[in-house]
């Protein structure tokens, strides 16, 4: 009995050292940083991982302590707005070359992260300021997610690892697969961890504003270094 071939990806094939792949790895690191900031420093709210927000809302509605329906709904609404903005930009710039469209999205993300940092240098992450920062970050991540989704690069969504981890196990050689893009999947997990760990340390040491500066700088460097 022959082993069925692993499902073929529908997106374009690029190698892991391609400038676009490197940019997406960098943004995956930023995602880990951002969700560490938002979950640990902004009231257990996710601003990159919307699946987490849906679950958090359910926890809050069930009466679990430490979770905010308002915060998660703010994040969801801003994320959807950002995704809509990115979709609109993509429609209007359909004739524009891909690098220019991506740089525009990366610049917007860096600016929104910097704006969130500016808010927290002036105000504590509580009350209205907390919701403003949540909205700014989720808006940035909505723009990025919609932009990256349009690329269709396999195993490089930059924010969600569930399908990546599933493919890592399901397509592995012990499972009878051919282990396609195994290094890319592992790098996606590692870069997410590499962003979340320092983000958590900064938040736990009361440096949430500087953590956001770091995310803005990393997003900005991605813009500067991305050449295709």
PyMOL commands that set and color helices and strands:
alter all, ss='L'
color gray80, all
select helices_A, chain A and resi 19-41+50-61+69-92+98-122+127-151+162-170+182-204+208-225
alter helices_A, ss='H'
color red, helices_A
deselect
rebuild
show_as cartoon
